[in-house]
Amino acid sequence: MWLTALATIAKRTGYPVVERAGWKTRGRAPMSGAKSIICHHTAGGPSGNYPSLGVVQNGRAGLPGPLANYGLGRDGTIYVIAAGRANHAGVVDTTAHSNSYAIGIEAENTGRGEKWSNAQMDAYAKLCRELCDHYGIPISQVRGHKEVARPKGRKPDPSFDMAAFRKMVKARKGTGGSSSTTTGGSSGGTYKTVAYGKTLGKWDKGDPVRDWQDFLVDQGHKLKVDGYFGDDTVKATKSYQKKVGVKADGLAGTDTWAKAKADGFTWKRKPKASAPKSDPFPLPKGHFYYTEDPRNTVHSGYWEKDRAAIRKIQKAVGANPDGRYGPNTKSKVQAKQRKLGVTADGAIGATTWSKLF
Ligand SMILES: [Zn+2]
């Protein structure tokens, strides 16, 4: 089988996806199945986002490419390289971890003490989670090359702890596939998007829930601000209600909001109602503002016509408004995205734009 869904699956992570020309037919042979995921680091150069791309796609002397199904850049960009069998695993403990059955991901990292960025780790975990959900791969079969390579000790990659990484994969919400997922510390129900102004309770999801969770965290409750009103949020809500003397029903409605407002609560993600309808996103669908790279969907300020919008973005995120989308703008954008509760990929697409303006 050729894993021709790899690009679709990658896009579910929300991170930028680069489809390398010819990926759907690239491979040593078809895959025999998708039973595991093997995580690697490239041990490549220290500069650039994905300097190992050429080697991972085309191989090197003595080892013909492709050397992985996916590449993963330092900023979380996912490169879709091969739908077929790739030379990444070598001799391993069991057939399920061999090249014919294992999806290989080569993430850029020198392997010499380089710190992994939050974006790259988040993208790594989300990608593994989406793959597990799509192909029905158990999370226990997300393995490090260093765990499966034989003889033991033959490979050191990846440089992070795999047990902790599998916990991250488990904690990420899958969006596709058929496996059941649990979020917000709850299982057995379905989350529905809730609008601003409605009473919030269990099984609600969306920005109003995020706003409420932010407040609960500010109040000292241990909680993940994920926008899913699960058991953890119910518990924290009840505890807050007890504290302020309203009925502890775990529902965040008018009475509870009134108390919360006195404690500094605001609907900070709510779109401004009175403001004239914000600026429409200036680029065609699928295009975005980002640092210069070869994709024709990237607008970095290379063209004069994009610079006004980039200056506007730079002013909004507190970067120097020079009209060029460089690394500093990108990191300021990521910081802003974290605050806005959107995927911190450092790129301004329609979603982040609409939250900003
Ligand atoms: Zn490896």
Residues whose N, C-alpha, C, O or C-beta is under 5 A from the ligand:
A	BS01	ZN	H40 H41 H88 H145 D157
